[in-house]
Amino acid sequence: MSSWRRLHATVRAARGLFAPRRPEQGAAEWSRSLSTGSPLRNDFFKDLETQLAAMRKKASDALPGGSWTPLQENPDLAPERADIVIVGGGVVGWSVAYWLKQKERYSQASTVLSAGGIRQQFSLPENIHLSLASADFMRNINEHLGVLNDDPVDLQFNQSGYLFLASEKVAHIMEENYSTQRGAGAKVLLLSPAQVKQKFPWINTAGVALASYGLENEGSFDPWTLLNAFRRKAVSMGVIQCRGEVTDFNYVTSRVLSPDGKEMDLRRIKSVKVQMPNSLEYQPVECAIVVNAAGAFSARLVEKLGIGFGPKDSVAGVPLPVEPRKRFVYVYHCPDGPGLDTPFVVDYSGIYFRREGLGGNYIAGASPEEGEEPDTSNLEVDHQFFEDKIWPSLASRVPAFEKLKVTSAWAGYYDYNTFDQNGIIGMHPLINNMYFATGFSGHGLQHAPAVGRSVAELILDGNFTTLNLSSLGFQRILAREPRLERNIV
């Protein structure tokens, strides 16, 4: 499970991705090379580097102990200029970066904390279409993210399907969702309790009135591999990675009138301030566009532009409704547990589990009740939550899990949309050069391939051209018209 911990560490880090300008001549070219630490062929700069190296060594020799030098350069310093700055180093941000470069290439030729699952069993058509497009991308991942002379991407995509279990109380909702899913093109099957028992003899169907089972394009994959594949491909196409944090913006404000005659302040970002990690050093980056893919902390980013601090009855007074919610994932071992045909099971009690590789290992989790959300100031794991809330339901649904043993666990953040638990994709009406890709409430990872493409289309084409996701824009929040998702895991 080390791959999950690596993903978790990556998501926590604040990073900026920069889709650079095309090379320019003269001083602009020098500026770009210096800011990224790229070697310069000019003899003057070669000689200067030699002299700086000698000075660093001399300073180091003169200081008592250690290898610290006051002249140490930072190879991760952000470029001074970029066409597009993507804030967020998770898979959504890297997907946007990839699709931007991919679409740019096509135009020149004239012609983007999770349990690692992907499913089509949502209640909104937009989410179903995102899943179908992302599953197709994952099945053919090396056609998209393969890099010449590098090893092929092994996503470990196990299409074992999802199995949702419904009680009598919510069976009608499952039937409604099933009709929506089939209408959107998802291959899903409804099962009676007897059919579930026949297909999966290890499961206890007590209390189950109906089940929904995904026949294809559903299952699990390695999140770290997907993230790293997007990163590797995007970098190979010219995207610059900066391991810093965007701490502020430089922007201009214009006073405009809204359609109802009210005055509004329209902001346009001119540059972002990138603070380097563990350092006082920072780099202002001039840019034309910013993509806010900062996940659980995307609202804090947009607050720096004054969003959410205006009068309560104004557009500026409506905050981006995204906040971090801490979730736990537990790894456990059960040698007599379900076999290799185990689907990703989601019980009506709220717990989920799936098999993790070979050797009788599984992962499980559950979302806490609304009034019992854990403290988000740290990422400590609450092991008692497993003992009290998860294990009893696991053992009730799968009797073999009475003898399980927890082997490890981790905590991570959901970018939880408190308004309707769905993604926010598109522009804010008061910021004319920032695009949102956030608020996915736990399904951002599985939708990242399709979301990245959609955001790239908005930026480069001016509208959605592949999937129509206009209903997931910020306007629905202003209009107080939630697009509620009933299948939240």
N, C-alpha and C positions, 0 to 999 in steps of 0.2 A: 504493500500500500504506500510505498514511498512516493510513487508518482502523484498520489492525491495530496500528500504533504507539500510536494514541490509546487503543485498547482495552487494550493492555498497560499503559499508564500508569495507566489507571483501575483495573485489577485490582490493581495494586501499592499504590495508595493505601488506607490504612485508613480506613474510613468507617462511620458509624452511620446507620441509617435509622430514623425514629421514627414509628410509627403513633400519632398523638396522641389524647388523651382528647377526648371531646365537650366543647364549651365549657361552663364553669361560671360561676357568678355571683361577684361581689364580689372579694375579694382573690385568689382562685385565678385568676380571669380576668386580673387585672393581672399576676400572676406569670408566666403563660404568655406574655402579650404582651411583657413586658419581656425575657424570656429569649430570644425569637426575634427581637428587634429590630423587631417590628411597630409601626406608628404607632399612637399612642393619641389618641383624640378628646377626652379630658378636657382642659379648658383649662389646668389646673394643669400637666399633663405637657407640653402644647405649650409653655408658657412656660418650663418647665424645660429642654426641648430647645433652645430658643432661647438660653438662658443658657449651656448647656454648649457650644454651637457657638461662642459668643463667647469663652468661656474657652479652648477649643481653639485658636482663632485667635490669641488673645493669647499663649498659651504658645508657639505655633509661631513667632510674630514675635520672641519674646524669645530663642529658641534660635539658635545660630550654624549656618546652613546647613541644607539638607534640609527635608523637610516632616513629620518625625517629631513626633508629639504623644503625651504620656503618657496622654491621655484618649481615645485612639482606640478606638471601640467595635468589637466583633467581630460582624459580621452573621451569622456561621455558628455562633455559640455555641448549644450544645444547649439544648433546653427543660428546665425544671426537673422536669417530670413527663411521663411517656408511658405509655400502656397497654402497648405492646410496643416493645422496642428490638431492631432487627435489626443485627447486627454484620457488616459486609461490604458493600462497594459494588459487587460484581460482579453479573452477570446473575441469579444464583440469589437473592441478597438482594433485588434489585428485583422479581423475580417474586413472591417471598413477600409483599412489601409490596403489590404490585398486587392479588394474590388476596385478601389480608386485607381490603382496602378494598372489593373487588368483592363478597365474600361478606357483608360488613357491610351493603352497600347492598341486597342481595337480602333479607336478613333484616328490614330495616326495611320493605321492601315486602311483607312476609309471603309471601312465596312459598316470580396471582402475583409457559489458553493453548490457544487452539484453532486448528485449521486451518479453522474455519468450515464443518464438515460435519455432516450429520445422516444417520443410517442406522438401519435396522431389523435389520441383520445382527449380532445379538448371540447369545450362547448361553443367556442367562437370560431366561425369559418376562417378568420384571419390567422388564428393560431394553427389551425389544421393545415392551411396552405403553407405557412412558414415551415411546419414540420415536414410536409411532403417534399418541399424544395430542398430543405436541409438534408433529409435522408438520401435524396438522389445525389446530392453533392458528396456525402460521405461514402456512398457506395462506389463512387467514381473519383475518389479523393486524389489519386495520383495523376489523373488527367488535369486536375486543377492546381494542386500544390506540390507536384513532383518537381524536384530541382535537378538539373542536369549534373551527372557525375556524383550525385548524393544518393544515399540509400533510399529506397521507396518508403512511403509512409505506411506504417502498419497501425491502423486505428483500432484494431481488435474489436471491430464492430460485430457484436453478437446479436443477431436478430431473433431474440428469444420471445419477443412480444411482451405486452403489458397485460395483466389480468386485474381488472377492477372488480371489486366485490361490493354489491349494494344490498342494504337491508330493505325490508318492506317499505319503510318510511321514505326512502329516496329512490326506489326502483323506477318510479315514473320519470325522474330526472335523467336516469341512465337511458331510458328509452328515447327521450327527447334528444339527448346528446348523440345517441346512436344514429338517429335520423339525420342530424346535422352532419355527422362525420361521413356517413355514406353519401350524402348529397354533395359533399366536398371532394369525394374521390378516395377516401380512406377505406381500406379493407378491414372491416371490424365485424366480429361475430358476437351475437348475444347467446349466452349459455344459461340453461337452467341449473339449479344446484346439482341435480343428478348427472348432468353432462359434465359439470366441473369435476365432480368426484370420479367420473369414469376416466377423464383425461388426466387428472392429477390425483391419484389415489391417496397421496400423503396429506391432502388438505382436509380439514374439518369444515364442513359447510353449514354448521349450525348457525342460524340467524341470517344466512344468505338467501335472498329472494331472487336475485338475478346477478349475472356476471357479464362483463364485456371484455372480449379478448381480441387483441390486435394480431392479424394474420401475417402482416409484413411491414417492413419499414419501422419497426419498433424494437427496442432492446437497449443494450448498453454498449459503451465505448470508452476509450481511455481519454479523459479530458486533457491531460498534460500533452499527449501526442497531438491532439487537434490544435491546442494553443501553440505548441512549438512549431507545428507544420505551417500554420498561418504566418508566424513570425519569420521562420526561415525563408519562406517564399517571398514575403513582402520585402524583406531586407535584400534578397537577391534581385529584386526588381527596382531597387533604389530608395526604399523607405529608410529614413534615418531613425534609429532608436536612441532615446535619451532617458537615462535612469535618474530623472529628477522629478520635482513636484511643482505643478503650476500653483503659485501662491497668490497671484494677483493679475489684473488686466489693466492695460492702458486703453481707454476707449473714448470716443467722442459722443456727444449727446445732441440730438436735434429735437426741437419741440414741434409736434405734429398734432393734428386734430383727428380724433377717432370718428367713425361713421355717425355716432350719436352726438358729435359736437364737443366732446370732452378733450382737453389738452392731455397729451401723453409725451413722455420722454422716450425717444427711440434711440437705442444705443448701437454703436458699431465698434467692434473690437479692432484696435490697431496693432496691439502686440500682447503677448503673454509673458509673464515673469516666471522663469523656470529656476527654482532653487535646487542646487545640487545637494545630494544626500551627505549628511554629516559634515557640512561645510557652510561657510558664510557666502560662498561664491554663488552667483546667480547670473543668468543670461536672459536679457530681453529678446524675444523672438518676434519679429514683425511677421504678420500673417494676414491672409485674406479671409480665411475661414477657420473656425474652431469646431471640432466635433466633441461633444460632451458624452463620452462613454466611460465615465468615472464610476459607474456602478453604484454601490451603496452610498458613496460620498458625492454623487453628482449634484445633489441639492446644495451642499456646502459650496461647491464650485460656482454655481450660478448666483448664489447669494452675494458673491463678490461684485456682481453687477447690479446689485440692488433689488433683485427679484425677490418678492415676498416681504419687502419692507415698506411698500407704499400704502396708501389708504386702503382699508379693508374692502371698500366697494369699488376699487380700481383694479385694472389688469396687473399693475405692478404690485398690488397687495396680495396676489394669489401666488403662493410658493410652489415650487416643484415638489409634488407630494411623494418624494422618495426618501426613504430612511433605511439605515442598516438594521437588519433583524438577524440575530445570531441563531444558527442551526447546528445541531450536532449530528454527526454520522458515526455509527459504531460498527466495528468489524468484529465478527465473532466466528468461532469454530464449532462445527457440529458434525462429527464424522458420520452419523446416521441420518443426516438431513436429506432434503430433496436432491434429486440428481441433476444431470446436465440439462435436462429439458425444463428446468425451473424458469418460469417467466418473471418479469418484474411485477411483483404482487403489491397492489394498493388496496388495503382493507378499509371498510367503511368506518372503522374505529379511528382512522387517521394514520396508522402505522404503515410503513412500506418496508419491503425487503427484496433483495435479489441475490443470486449467487455471485460470488466474486472469484473467478478463475477456477482452478481445480483444488482438490484436497479438502473439500468440505468447508470452505470459507464463504461467509456471507456478509453483506452490509445491510444495515437497517437504520431507520430514523423516523421521526414524526415531528410535525409542527406543534408547538405548545398552544394551549388555549390563549385567547386574545388577552386575557388579564394576567397571564403567567409568562409573558415574554421575558427571557433572560437578559441580564445586564450586558450591554454591548461595549462597555469600556475595556473589555479584555476578551481574549479568545480561549479562556479556560473551559474545559469540558465538565459538564455536570453528569457524573456517572450515576448519581441517584436517579436522574431522569430516566435512564434506561431501566433501572431496577423497578421503579414505580409505575412508569407509563408505557414502556415499550415491551419489556419481557413478558408481562402477563398476557398481552394481546398476541404476541408471537406464539407463545406456548399454547394459547387457546386455539389459534388458527392452524398451527402445525405442531401436533403433539411431540414430534421428535425434538423440537426446540426447547423442551423442558430441560434438556441436558447440555445446552449450549454453554460456551465459555467466551467471554469478551476478551479479545486479544489486543485491540488498540481502538483509538477513537480520535476524532479531531473536530474542531469547530470552524465555521466559516460564516461569511455574511451573505444574506440575500439582499439584492437591491429592491426592497419591498415598496411597491406602489400602494400607499395607503388609500388611494382613491378608488381603484378598481382592480388592483393586482394584475395589471396588464402593462405591456411595454408602452413607452412614450417615444414616438419616432417622428422626427421632423423639427421644425423651427419654432422658436418662441416669438410671439407677435411683437415683442419689444426689443428683440436682439436680431438684427437683420443679417448677421453672419455667423450664428451659432446653431448647430444641428444637434438634437438630442438622439441618443440611442441608449435608453436606460429604463429602469423601473420594471424589469421583466419578472420579478418576484419568484425566481427559482427556475425559470425556463429560458434564460438568456443563453446558456451554453448550447443547448440543443438547437436553438433558433439562430445562432450566430452566423452560420453561412448565408442564410437567406436575408437576415437583417443587414449584414454588411453590404450585400449587393443592393438592397433597397435604399440605404442611405447614400451609397455612391451614385445611384440613379438620381436621387433628389439633388445632389450637389452638381453633378455634371450634365444631367438632362433637364433639370428643373421640375421633374415630376416623377411619380412612380410609373415605371414602364413594364415591369414583370409581374409584380403583385401589387394590388391596390390596398395600401395600408393607411389611407388617408383618415380612416376612422380612429386610428391610434395616435393621432396628433394631439398637441397641447390644447387645441380648441375645445375638445370635449370636456376638459377640466374647467375651462372658463365658463362653458355652457352648463356645467353640472349635469352632464349626461354620461354616466359611467358605462363602460363596456365590461360588464362583470364576467369573469371566468369562473365557472362552477366546478371545474376539475382542477383544483389547486392541490399540488403535492408538496 
